[in-house]
């Protein structure tokens, strides 16, 4: 007689997704986008982390902090992205935001931002811009000092162009932002 297989427990997919919806009514609360944070790790000690707004409010925020072998340690490689979307009518829309020394944070996407969610721990931003829906996802492959940032047009008509400008800044993870690399590099 054969043993019958035991019933496997499968997780409900809604248990693996955490949502933070955003509406125009909440646009008056931009501090929420600056104080809520996300984190993705690679299993080596490297990570990507930041605020939901995309503005790095802490010196260890970035899309790629690589864990290099000793004596190098963690290195900040990709602290921020500037993103622009050109709509079919030629309008340029900036996503994300930035904060300059002595200035207030500029949240460009607050009026276009519609949702932030974590799917299986991976952050996904959703923007509604001019009748289009765009999603951005960040993922770090296990055991690699690599970041994958994926943009997906969920819906929309016409030709749109996405321009992504990475801000590269090589520095020791623990060092202040203005510190140059040591001579050993």
C-alpha positions in Angstrom: 0.0 0.0 0.0 1.3 3.5 -0.9 1.5 6.3 1.5 -0.6 9.3 0.5 1.3 12.6 0.3 0.7 14.9 3.2 -1.1 18.1 2.4 1.4 20.9 2.0 0.7 24.3 3.6 0.8 27.0 1.1 0.9 30.6 2.1 -1.8 32.9 0.9 -0.2 35.4 -1.4 -1.9 38.3 0.3 0.2 37.4 3.4 3.3 38.0 1.3 2.3 41.5 0.2 2.3 44.6 2.4 0.7 47.7 0.9 0.9 51.4 1.7 -1.6 53.1 -0.6 -1.2 56.8 -1.4 -3.8 59.3 -2.5 -3.9 62.9 -3.5 -5.5 63.6 -0.1 -2.3 62.3 1.6 -0.1 64.5 -0.5 -0.3 67.0 2.3 1.6 64.5 4.5 5.0 64.3 2.7 6.8 63.5 5.9 5.3 60.0 5.7 7.3 59.4 2.5 10.4 60.7 4.2 10.1 58.7 7.5 9.0 55.2 6.2 12.0 53.1 5.1 12.7 49.9 3.1 15.6 47.4 3.1 16.7 44.6 0.8 19.8 42.5 1.5 22.1 40.3 -0.6 23.3 37.7 2.0 26.9 39.0 1.8 26.4 42.0 4.1 25.5 44.3 1.2 22.1 46.0 0.9 19.9 48.6 -0.7 17.9 50.8 1.7 16.1 54.1 1.6 13.0 56.1 2.3 9.8 55.5 0.3 10.3 59.0 -1.3 13.6 58.0 -2.8 15.4 60.8 -0.9 18.4 59.4 1.1 17.8 61.0 4.5 20.6 59.0 6.1 24.2 58.6 4.9 23.8 54.8 4.7 20.8 55.0 2.3 21.5 53.9 -1.2 20.5 51.5 -4.0 23.8 49.6 -3.7 26.0 49.3 -0.7 28.4 46.5 -1.7 30.0 44.2 0.9 33.6 43.8 -0.4 36.2 41.5 1.0 38.5 42.6 3.8 40.1 45.1 4.2 37.6 47.1 2.1 34.4 46.4 3.8 31.1 48.0 2.9 31.2 50.6 0.1 28.5 53.0 -1.0 28.3 52.8 -4.8 24.9 54.0 -5.9 23.3 56.4 -3.4 20.4 57.8 -5.5 18.7 57.9 -8.8 17.1 60.8 -10.7 14.2 59.6 -12.8 12.3 61.5 -15.5 9.3 60.3 -17.5 8.5 62.0 -20.8 4.8 61.6 -21.6 3.4 61.3 -25.2 2.5 65.0 -25.2 6.1 65.9 -24.4 5.6 66.8 -20.8 8.5 65.9 -18.5 7.6 64.5 -15.1 10.3 64.0 -12.4 9.9 61.0 -10.0 11.6 60.6 -6.7 13.1 63.6 -5.0 16.2 65.2 -3.6 17.5 67.1 -0.7 20.2 69.7 -1.0 22.3 71.1 1.8 20.4 73.9 3.6 17.3 73.2 1.6 14.0 71.5 2.2 13.4 68.1 0.6 11.9 68.2 -2.9 9.3 65.5 -3.4 8.7 65.5 -7.1 6.5 62.4 -7.2 4.2 63.1 -4.3 1.3 64.0 -6.7 2.0 61.0 -9.0 2.8 58.4 -6.3 -0.1 56.0 -5.8 1.3 53.0 -3.8 4.3 51.5 -2.2 4.3 47.8 -1.4 6.5 45.0 -0.4 6.1 41.7 -2.3 8.0 38.9 -0.6 10.1 41.7 1.0 11.0 43.4 -2.3 10.0 47.1 -2.6 7.7 48.2 -5.5 6.7 51.8 -6.2 3.6 52.6 -8.3 3.1 55.9 -10.0 0.1 57.2 -12.0 1.2 59.8 -14.5 -1.0 61.2 -17.3 -3.1 58.2 -17.7 -0.2 55.8 -17.4 0.8 53.5 -14.6 4.5 52.9 -14.0 6.1 50.5 -11.4 9.6 50.4 -10.1 11.1 47.4 -8.3 14.4 46.9 -6.5 16.0 43.5 -6.1 19.5 42.3 -5.0 20.4 38.8 -6.2 21.6 36.5 -3.4 25.4 36.5 -2.8 26.1 39.2 -5.4 27.0 42.8 -5.1 24.5 43.7 -7.8 21.3 45.6 -7.8 18.5 45.2 -10.3 16.1 48.1 -10.7 13.2 47.3 -13.0 10.7 49.7 -14.4 7.5 48.3 -15.9 4.8 50.2 -17.7 1.6 48.6 -16.4 -0.8 50.6 -18.5 -0.8 53.6 -20.7 -1.2 54.7 -24.3 1.4 56.3 -26.6 5.2 56.4 -26.5 6.8 57.3 -23.2 10.5 57.6 -22.4 12.1 57.0 -19.1 15.4 58.7 -18.3 17.3 57.3 -15.3 20.4 59.1 -14.1 22.4 57.3 -11.4 24.2 59.3 -8.8 27.5 57.4 -8.3 29.5 58.1 -5.2 32.2 55.7 -4.1 32.9 56.0 -0.4 33.3 53.9 2.7 29.9 53.0 4.1 30.5 54.4 7.6 32.3 57.6 6.3 30.6 61.0 6.1 29.2 61.7 2.6 32.0 64.3 1.9 34.9 61.9 2.8 37.1 61.0 -0.2 38.2 57.4 -0.7 41.4 56.4 1.3 44.6 56.0 -0.7 44.5 52.1 -0.4 41.8 52.0 -3.1 
